Structure formats: C-alpha cells, structure tokens
Amino acid sequence: MLKIAVCDSDAYICSYIEQLIKNTLGKHYINIEEFSNGTELYNHIKTVCDFDMIFIELFLNGMNGIQTVSHIQKLSKKNHIIFYMSGLVFTMDNISEMIDTHPFAFLKKPIHKTDFITKFLSYFISPEVLKSIFNSKSKLM
C-alpha cells in the first residue's frame, strides 16, 4: 500500500491533489491523508504512522514545509519522497534549506494537471526506483 500525505493550509489544494493521484494511479492500494499544517503532519507521523510520499506546501503558517520535513526526517529513518509546492517566489535561503531535505520535485502553484502527472509519474520511473526493482528481481532469480 502506497501511503501519501498531502499538507496544505488550503483544503481545496489537498482535495485537488488527492483526486489527481487517484485519477492517475487508481483508488486501490493507495492511502491518502490530508493535513492543514506541518505540526499536524509531524505529530501524526510521530504517533500514528509514516508515509512513503509527502506533498507539502512550503509556506505553511507556524512550522513551514521545510521545517516540517526536516523534523520528520530526524524522527524517521524512512526515505520519504518529497514534493514541495508553492505559489511564492523562492529565496536563496529557501532553496538551500530545501536542497538539504533532498526533495524529489517541486510543484508550482497553481498546480497544472499535466505538470503534476509528469512529475508524479517520473518518481515511478526514476533511476533509484528502477535500480531497486531490478535488484529485487535479480535476488528472486
């Protein structure tokens, strides 16, 4: 089961991303949970469960997206697939902090369906994923 977290203060964005994911991969074997702030997401991971993939707004109120991901990465050994989202311009400080968290991709708001699908599906054909698939198949043979 692919567990995905979507964290944005705008409930419409969360629902929109959830629909894009379900329309792209189907509704089976996917669990998507929505969060309205970074603290809520962090506390959920800390006490309930972890996620494979996180879509998170950069400029959340309170603990921002970068801080949230940093705290989650310290808490969990899991290698999260991070998609940062923002409609605002990045500063050099933001870019440096984002790079330190090793995001997979960036999504510019407003999020366009084709851009989302391209970046989302590119994860499944990334060299790291292909390598892990081939390594696991070679172990089975």
N, CA and C atoms as an extended XYZ file, in Angstrom:
423
Properties=species:S:1:pos:R:3:atomname:S:1:resname:S:1:resid:I:1 pbc="F F F"
N         0.843       -1.175        0.000 N   MET     1
C         0.000        0.000        0.000 CA  MET     1
C         0.889        1.239        0.000 C   MET     1
N         0.621        2.135       -0.905 N   LEU     2
C         1.342        3.403       -1.002 CA  LEU     2
C         0.648        4.417       -0.095 C   LEU     2
N         1.381        4.904        0.913 N   LYS     3
C         0.809        5.865        1.864 CA  LYS     3
C         1.310        7.264        1.517 C   LYS     3
N         0.365        8.172        1.269 N   ILE     4
C         0.694        9.518        0.817 CA  ILE     4
C         0.067       10.548        1.753 C   ILE     4
N         0.869       11.554        2.128 N   ALA     5
C         0.375       12.681        2.916 CA  ALA     5
C         0.348       13.923        2.029 C   ALA     5
N        -0.734       14.684        2.156 N   VAL     6
C        -0.844       15.961        1.458 CA  VAL     6
C        -1.064       17.013        2.528 C   VAL     6
N        -0.160       18.001        2.570 N   CYS     7
C        -0.214       19.006        3.617 CA  CYS     7
C        -0.243       20.407        2.999 C   CYS     7
N        -1.376       21.076        3.156 N   ASP     8
C        -1.549       22.425        2.641 CA  ASP     8
C        -2.642       23.097        3.462 C   ASP     8
N        -2.479       24.378        3.738 N   SER     9
C        -3.488       25.091        4.519 CA  SER     9
C        -4.777       25.303        3.726 C   SER     9
N        -4.721       25.114        2.419 N   ASP    10
C        -5.889       25.261        1.559 CA  ASP    10
C        -6.495       23.873        1.319 C   ASP    10
N        -7.677       23.625        1.882 N   ALA    11
C        -8.331       22.318        1.758 CA  ALA    11
C        -8.614       21.969        0.303 C   ALA    11
N        -8.867       22.972       -0.531 N   TYR    12
C        -9.123       22.726       -1.952 CA  TYR    12
C        -7.894       22.099       -2.613 C   TYR    12
N        -6.708       22.617       -2.303 N   ILE    13
C        -5.459       22.082       -2.878 CA  ILE    13
C        -5.290       20.622       -2.454 C   ILE    13
N        -5.530       20.332       -1.184 N   CYS    14
C        -5.408       18.945       -0.699 CA  CYS    14
C        -6.345       18.022       -1.472 C   CYS    14
N        -7.580       18.420       -1.623 N   SER    15
C        -8.559       17.594       -2.349 CA  SER    15
C        -8.187       17.442       -3.817 C   SER    15
N        -7.707       18.535       -4.407 N   TYR    16
C        -7.314       18.522       -5.813 CA  TYR    16
C        -6.172       17.525       -6.046 C   TYR    16
N        -5.160       17.562       -5.193 N   ILE    17
C        -4.025       16.652       -5.323 CA  ILE    17
C        -4.472       15.201       -5.093 C   ILE    17
N        -5.324       14.998       -4.114 N   GLU    18
C        -5.837       13.645       -3.862 CA  GLU    18
C        -6.553       13.107       -5.106 C   GLU    18
N        -7.376       13.927       -5.736 N   GLN    19
C        -8.086       13.497       -6.945 CA  GLN    19
C        -7.112       13.219       -8.093 C   GLN    19
N        -6.091       14.065       -8.251 N   LEU    20
C        -5.100       13.835       -9.303 CA  LEU    20
C        -4.393       12.494       -9.101 C   LEU    20
N        -4.039       12.199       -7.868 N   ILE    21
C        -3.354       10.932       -7.566 CA  ILE    21
C        -4.275        9.751       -7.876 C   ILE    21
N        -5.493        9.820       -7.400 N   LYS    22
C        -6.445        8.717       -7.617 CA  LYS    22
C        -6.763        8.550       -9.094 C   LYS    22
N        -6.878        9.661       -9.820 N   ASN    23
C        -7.152        9.577      -11.252 CA  ASN    23
C        -5.960        9.035      -12.029 C   ASN    23
N        -4.748        9.237      -11.493 N   THR    24
C        -3.534        8.779      -12.166 CA  THR    24
C        -3.233        7.316      -11.860 C   THR    24
N        -3.320        6.927      -10.593 N   LEU    25
C        -2.946        5.569      -10.187 CA  LEU    25
C        -4.124        4.657       -9.894 C   LEU    25
N        -5.298        5.217       -9.800 N   GLY    26
C        -6.455        4.434       -9.377 CA  GLY    26
C        -6.617        4.539       -7.871 C   GLY    26
N        -7.689        3.971       -7.357 N   LYS    27
C        -8.010        4.127       -5.936 CA  LYS    27
C        -7.531        2.962       -5.082 C   LYS    27
N        -7.075        1.897       -5.712 N   HIS    28
C        -6.664        0.706       -4.977 CA  HIS    28
C        -5.205        0.811       -4.536 C   HIS    28
N        -4.925        0.266       -3.388 N   TYR    29
C        -3.562        0.196       -2.851 CA  TYR    29
C        -2.950        1.560       -2.573 C   TYR    29
N        -3.795        2.574       -2.395 N   ILE    30
C        -3.315        3.924       -2.072 CA  ILE    30
C        -4.079        4.420       -0.856 C   ILE    30
N        -3.353        4.957        0.099 N   ASN    31
C        -3.970        5.589        1.260 CA  ASN    31
C        -3.481        7.036        1.291 C   ASN    31
N        -4.392        7.981        1.160 N   ILE    32
C        -4.033        9.400        1.143 CA  ILE    32
C        -4.664       10.078        2.351 C   ILE    32
N        -3.831       10.800        3.100 N   GLU    33
C        -4.335       11.569        4.245 CA  GLU    33
C        -3.968       13.028        4.048 C   GLU    33
N        -4.903       13.900        4.439 N   GLU    34
C        -4.726       15.336        4.273 CA  GLU    34
C        -4.464       16.006        5.617 C   GLU    34
N        -3.577       17.016        5.588 N   PHE    35
C        -3.230       17.774        6.782 CA  PHE    35
C        -3.226       19.260        6.438 C   PHE    35
N        -3.630       20.079        7.397 N   SER    36
C        -3.731       21.517        7.133 CA  SER    36
C        -2.530       22.314        7.628 C   SER    36
N        -1.631       21.665        8.379 N   ASN    37
C        -0.413       22.359        8.825 CA  ASN    37
C         0.683       21.353        9.131 C   ASN    37
N         1.906       21.854        9.215 N   GLY    38
C         3.068       20.998        9.414 CA  GLY    38
C         3.093       20.300       10.759 C   GLY    38
N         2.637       20.978       11.795 N   THR    39
C         2.634       20.388       13.130 CA  THR    39
C         1.715       19.173       13.175 C   THR    39
N         0.555       19.296       12.547 N   GLU    40
C        -0.401       18.191       12.493 CA  GLU    40
C         0.209       16.985       11.767 C   GLU    40
N         0.868       17.218       10.650 N   LEU    41
C         1.522       16.140        9.892 CA  LEU    41
C         2.631       15.500       10.726 C   LEU    41
N         3.490       16.323       11.309 N   TYR    42
C         4.599       15.822       12.123 CA  TYR    42
C         4.088       14.959       13.281 C   TYR    42
N         3.090       15.460       13.994 N   ASN    43
C         2.547       14.716       15.138 CA  ASN    43
C         1.909       13.398       14.701 C   ASN    43
N         1.278       13.384       13.547 N   HIS    44
C         0.679       12.153       13.037 CA  HIS    44
C         1.762       11.108       12.759 C   HIS    44
N         2.827       11.542       12.110 N   ILE    45
C         3.930       10.619       11.812 CA  ILE    45
C         4.594       10.146       13.101 C   ILE    45
N         4.723       11.041       14.050 N   LYS    46
C         5.367       10.719       15.321 CA  LYS    46
C         4.559        9.687       16.124 C   LYS    46
N         3.228        9.778       16.064 N   THR    47
C         2.407        8.933       16.934 CA  THR    47
C         1.620        7.833       16.216 C   THR    47
N         1.293        8.019       14.945 N   VAL    48
C         0.402        7.064       14.286 CA  VAL    48
C         1.111        6.250       13.216 C   VAL    48
N         1.545        6.898       12.135 N   CYS    49
C         2.172        6.147       11.048 CA  CYS    49
C         3.026        7.056       10.172 C   CYS    49
N         3.844        6.419        9.380 N   ASP    50
C         4.734        7.116        8.457 CA  ASP    50
C         4.124        7.095        7.058 C   ASP    50
N         4.697        7.868        6.157 N   PHE    51
C         4.220        7.935        4.776 CA  PHE    51
C         5.367        7.645        3.822 C   PHE    51
N         5.009        7.163        2.639 N   ASP    52
C         6.004        6.921        1.595 CA  ASP    52
C         6.303        8.206        0.834 C   ASP    52
N         5.280        9.015        0.680 N   MET    53
C         5.369       10.199       -0.168 CA  MET    53
C         4.668       11.356        0.548 C   MET    53
N         5.280       12.544        0.474 N   ILE    54
C         4.700       13.720        1.125 CA  ILE    54
C         4.643       14.878        0.130 C   ILE    54
N         3.441       15.411       -0.048 N   PHE    55
C         3.244       16.645       -0.803 CA  PHE    55
C         3.015       17.726        0.232 C   PHE    55
N         3.868       18.762        0.234 N   ILE    56
C         3.762       19.758        1.297 CA  ILE    56
C         3.996       21.168        0.764 C   ILE    56
N         3.156       22.076        1.219 N   GLU    57
C         3.294       23.497        0.896 CA  GLU    57
C         4.533       24.029        1.608 C   GLU    57
N         5.298       24.842        0.924 N   LEU    58
C         6.498       25.417        1.542 CA  LEU    58
C         6.168       26.416        2.644 C   LEU    58
N         5.232       27.293        2.366 N   PHE    59
C         4.999       28.425        3.257 CA  PHE    59
C         3.732       28.236        4.086 C   PHE    59
N         3.771       27.241        4.970 N   LEU    60
C         2.671       26.998        5.902 CA  LEU    60
C         2.798       27.944        7.085 C   LEU    60
N         1.683       28.226        7.741 N   ASN    61
C         1.733       29.018        8.981 CA  ASN    61
C         2.323       28.149       10.085 C   ASN    61
N         3.006       28.790       11.026 N   GLY    62
C         3.650       28.032       12.100 CA  GLY    62
C         4.902       27.369       11.568 C   GLY    62
N         4.990       26.053       11.733 N   MET    63
C         6.135       25.304       11.219 CA  MET    63
C         5.969       25.187        9.695 C   MET    63
N         6.889       25.803        8.944 N   ASN    64
C         6.746       25.784        7.478 CA  ASN    64
C         7.086       24.401        6.914 C   ASN    64
N         6.912       24.251        5.606 N   GLY    65
C         7.111       22.954        4.976 CA  GLY    65
C         8.521       22.414        5.121 C   GLY    65
N         9.505       23.281        4.968 N   ILE    66
C        10.906       22.842        5.074 CA  ILE    66
C        11.213       22.386        6.501 C   ILE    66
N        10.777       23.162        7.480 N   GLN    67
C        10.999       22.790        8.881 CA  GLN    67
C        10.292       21.474        9.211 C   GLN    67
N         9.076       21.328        8.711 N   THR    68
C         8.309       20.108        8.961 CA  THR    68
C         9.046       18.893        8.410 C   THR    68
N         9.481       18.978        7.161 N   VAL    69
C        10.193       17.858        6.544 CA  VAL    69
C        11.493       17.573        7.291 C   VAL    69
N        12.207       18.603        7.690 N   SER    70
C        13.451       18.422        8.464 CA  SER    70
C        13.197       17.646        9.749 C   SER    70
N        12.149       18.034       10.474 N   HIS    71
C        11.812       17.342       11.727 CA  HIS    71
C        11.386       15.900       11.464 C   HIS    71
N        10.614       15.689       10.408 N   ILE    72
C        10.170       14.330       10.062 CA  ILE    72
C        11.370       13.456        9.720 C   ILE    72
N        12.315       14.000        8.974 N   GLN    73
C        13.494       13.220        8.585 CA  GLN    73
C        14.360       12.870        9.781 C   GLN    73
N        14.381       13.701       10.809 N   LYS    74
C        15.130       13.380       12.030 CA  LYS    74
C        14.407       12.294       12.834 C   LYS    74
N        13.089       12.300       12.743 N   LEU    75
C        12.259       11.374       13.503 CA  LEU    75
C        12.238        9.984       12.885 C   LEU    75
N        12.230        9.927       11.573 N   SER    76
C        12.032        8.668       10.859 CA  SER    76
C        13.243        8.311       10.018 C   SER    76
N        13.544        7.049        9.959 N   LYS    77
C        14.644        6.566        9.123 CA  LYS    77
C        14.190        6.347        7.677 C   LYS    77
N        12.897        6.420        7.456 N   LYS    78
C        12.336        6.151        6.142 CA  LYS    78
C        12.790        7.215        5.139 C   LYS    78
N        13.014        6.798        3.912 N   ASN    79
C        13.397        7.718        2.850 CA  ASN    79
C        12.132        8.238        2.174 C   ASN    79
N        11.662        9.380        2.618 N   HIS    80
C        10.415        9.952        2.101 CA  HIS    80
C        10.622       10.567        0.724 C   HIS    80
N         9.607       10.464       -0.105 N   ILE    81
C         9.615       11.120       -1.403 CA  ILE    81
C         8.885       12.440       -1.196 C   ILE    81
N         9.607       13.541       -1.329 N   ILE    82
C         9.064       14.860       -1.014 CA  ILE    82
C         8.767       15.644       -2.284 C   ILE    82
N         7.563       16.182       -2.336 N   PHE    83
C         7.173       17.117       -3.383 CA  PHE    83
C         6.826       18.428       -2.691 C   PHE    83
N         7.631       19.465       -2.908 N   TYR    84
C         7.308       20.775       -2.351 CA  TYR    84
C         6.389       21.520       -3.311 C   TYR    84
N         5.437       22.272       -2.737 N   MET    85
C         4.503       23.055       -3.546 CA  MET    85
C         4.550       24.509       -3.084 C   MET    85
N         4.498       25.427       -4.051 N   SER    86
C         4.442       26.834       -3.677 CA  SER    86
C         4.024       27.697       -4.844 C   SER    86
N         3.333       28.756       -4.510 N   GLY    87
C         2.977       29.770       -5.496 CA  GLY    87
C         3.826       31.005       -5.307 C   GLY    87
N         4.671       31.005       -4.284 N   LEU    88
C         5.519       32.156       -3.990 CA  LEU    88
C         6.918       31.953       -4.554 C   LEU    88
N         7.634       33.048       -4.657 N   VAL    89
C         8.998       33.019       -5.172 CA  VAL    89
C         9.942       32.510       -4.082 C   VAL    89
N        10.884       31.680       -4.460 N   PHE    90
C        11.868       31.149       -3.523 CA  PHE    90
C        13.019       32.136       -3.358 C   PHE    90
N        13.562       32.191       -2.148 N   THR    91
C        14.783       32.950       -1.907 CA  THR    91
C        15.951       31.977       -1.884 C   THR    91
N        17.152       32.487       -1.910 N   MET    92
C        18.325       31.610       -1.842 CA  MET    92
C        18.333       30.794       -0.550 C   MET    92
N        17.891       31.407        0.558 N   ASP    93
C        17.822       30.664        1.822 CA  ASP    93
C        16.851       29.499        1.704 C   ASP    93
N        15.670       29.749        1.096 N   ASN    94
C        14.685       28.673        0.904 CA  ASN    94
C        15.272       27.555        0.069 C   ASN    94
N        15.924       27.912       -1.019 N   ILE    95
C        16.472       26.905       -1.931 CA  ILE    95
C        17.523       26.058       -1.221 C   ILE    95
N        18.409       26.700       -0.474 N   SER    96
C        19.441       25.973        0.256 CA  SER    96
C        18.824       25.012        1.274 C   SER    96
N        17.827       25.486        2.027 N   GLU    97
C        17.174       24.633        3.026 CA  GLU    97
C        16.430       23.474        2.362 C   GLU    97
N        15.776       23.743        1.223 N   MET    98
C        15.057       22.688        0.514 CA  MET    98
C        16.009       21.607        0.018 C   MET    98
N        17.119       22.012       -0.548 N   ILE    99
C        18.092       21.055       -1.070 CA  ILE    99
C        18.589       20.140        0.045 C   ILE    99
N        18.761       20.681        1.236 N   ASP   100
C        19.213       19.875        2.375 CA  ASP   100
C        18.244       18.753        2.732 C   ASP   100
N        16.975       18.885        2.360 N   THR   101
C        15.983       17.847        2.667 CA  THR   101
C        15.816       16.848        1.516 C   THR   101
N        16.555       17.023        0.444 N   HIS   102
C        16.564       16.110       -0.705 CA  HIS   102
C        15.175       15.853       -1.301 C   HIS   102
N        14.496       16.915       -1.723 N   PRO   103
C        13.170       16.714       -2.317 CA  PRO   103
C        13.274       16.010       -3.669 C   PRO   103
N        12.198       15.339       -4.040 N   PHE   104
C        12.156       14.682       -5.341 CA  PHE   104
C        11.781       15.679       -6.431 C   PHE   104
N        10.830       16.571       -6.137 N   ALA   105
C        10.361       17.513       -7.161 CA  ALA   105
C         9.708       18.729       -6.517 C   ALA   105
N         9.521       19.742       -7.332 N   PHE   106
C         8.839       20.968       -6.924 CA  PHE   106
C         7.628       21.160       -7.822 C   PHE   106
N         6.535       21.564       -7.232 N   LEU   107
C         5.320       21.846       -7.985 CA  LEU   107
C         4.943       23.306       -7.774 C   LEU   107
N         4.818       24.024       -8.871 N   LYS   108
C         4.469       25.438       -8.797 CA  LYS   108
C         2.950       25.579       -8.788 C   LYS   108
N         2.461       26.414       -7.881 N   LYS   109
C         1.032       26.709       -7.831 CA  LYS   109
C         0.729       27.876       -8.757 C   LYS   109
N        -0.398       27.911       -9.416 N   PRO   110
C        -1.411       26.868       -9.398 CA  PRO   110
C        -0.888       25.598      -10.067 C   PRO   110
N        -1.249       24.474       -9.500 N   ILE   111
C        -0.755       23.184       -9.987 CA  ILE   111
C        -1.553       22.777      -11.224 C   ILE   111
N        -0.829       22.588      -12.312 N   HIS   112
C        -1.451       22.163      -13.559 CA  HIS   112
C        -1.415       20.641      -13.647 C   HIS   112
N        -2.496       20.083      -14.109 N   LYS   113
C        -2.657       18.631      -14.163 CA  LYS   113
C        -1.497       17.941      -14.878 C   LYS   113
N        -1.103       18.419      -16.054 N   THR   114
C        -0.043       17.750      -16.820 CA  THR   114
C         1.303       17.834      -16.106 C   THR   114
N         1.600       18.969      -15.494 N   ASP   115
C         2.844       19.122      -14.741 CA  ASP   115
C         2.854       18.159      -13.553 C   ASP   115
N         1.736       18.084      -12.849 N   PHE   116
C         1.633       17.190      -11.702 CA  PHE   116
C         1.846       15.735      -12.131 C   PHE   116
N         1.106       15.307      -13.137 N   ILE   117
C         1.175       13.905      -13.579 CA  ILE   117
C         2.587       13.560      -14.048 C   ILE   117
N         3.210       14.455      -14.798 N   THR   118
C         4.576       14.213      -15.283 CA  THR   118
C         5.546       14.024      -14.129 C   THR   118
N         5.503       14.922      -13.150 N   LYS   119
C         6.442       14.832      -12.020 CA  LYS   119
C         6.104       13.657      -11.104 C   LYS   119
N         4.834       13.439      -10.890 N   PHE   120
C         4.402       12.346      -10.019 CA  PHE   120
C         4.809       11.000      -10.611 C   PHE   120
N         4.505       10.792      -11.873 N   LEU   121
C         4.847        9.513      -12.510 CA  LEU   121
C         6.345        9.346      -12.720 C   LEU   121
N         7.081       10.455      -12.818 N   SER   122
C         8.535       10.347      -13.000 CA  SER   122
C         9.188        9.676      -11.795 C   SER   122
N         8.554        9.754      -10.626 N   TYR   123
C         9.097        9.047       -9.468 CA  TYR   123
C         9.139        7.543       -9.743 C   TYR   123
N         8.088        7.033      -10.335 N   PHE   124
C         7.979        5.596      -10.535 CA  PHE   124
C         8.928        5.078      -11.609 C   PHE   124
N         9.493        5.975      -12.397 N   ILE   125
C        10.478        5.546      -13.400 CA  ILE   125
C        11.844        6.186      -13.140 C   ILE   125
N        12.058        6.669      -11.920 N   SER   126
C        13.347        7.266      -11.578 CA  SER   126
C        14.415        6.184      -11.527 C   SER   126
N        15.677        6.542      -11.757 N   PRO   127
C        16.762        5.546      -11.729 CA  PRO   127
C        16.836        4.775      -10.413 C   PRO   127
N        16.565        5.458       -9.281 N   GLU   128
C        16.636        4.782       -7.983 CA  GLU   128
C        15.571        3.694       -7.879 C   GLU   128
N        14.359        4.011       -8.354 N   VAL   129
C        13.274        3.038       -8.288 CA  VAL   129
C        13.559        1.882       -9.233 C   VAL   129
N        13.991        2.183      -10.446 N   LEU   130
C        14.320        1.121      -11.398 CA  LEU   130
C        15.423        0.220      -10.850 C   LEU   130
N        16.430        0.818      -10.238 N   LYS   131
C        17.530        0.042       -9.667 CA  LYS   131
C        17.015       -0.897       -8.572 C   LYS   131
N        16.150       -0.378       -7.708 N   SER   132
C        15.629       -1.226       -6.634 CA  SER   132
C        14.745       -2.340       -7.191 C   SER   132
N        13.999       -2.056       -8.262 N   ILE   133
C        13.169       -3.091       -8.889 CA  ILE   133
C        14.050       -4.192       -9.471 C   ILE   133
N        15.066       -3.791      -10.219 N   PHE   134
C        15.936       -4.789      -10.844 CA  PHE   134
C        16.745       -5.544       -9.804 C   PHE   134
N        17.183       -4.883       -8.752 N   ASN   135
C        17.915       -5.581       -7.697 CA  ASN   135
C        17.034       -6.605       -7.003 C   ASN   135
N        15.781       -6.250       -6.746 N   SER   136
C        14.894       -7.207       -6.069 CA  SER   136
C        14.547       -8.376       -6.999 C   SER   136
N        14.418       -8.111       -8.308 N   LYS   137
C        14.120       -9.208       -9.238 CA  LYS   137
C        15.312      -10.145       -9.367 C   LYS   137
N        16.528       -9.590       -9.371 N   SER   138
C        17.703      -10.449       -9.512 CA  SER   138
C        17.884      -11.319       -8.284 C   SER   138
N        17.438      -10.836       -7.114 N   LYS   139
C        17.533      -11.643       -5.898 CA  LYS   139
C        16.545      -12.796       -5.915 C   LYS   139
N        15.436      -12.586       -6.644 N   LEU   140
C        14.418      -13.637       -6.712 CA  LEU   140
C        14.818      -14.743       -7.670 C   LEU   140
N        15.671      -14.442       -8.639 N   MET   141
C        16.021      -15.437       -9.659 CA  MET   141
C        17.137      -16.347       -9.212 C   MET   141
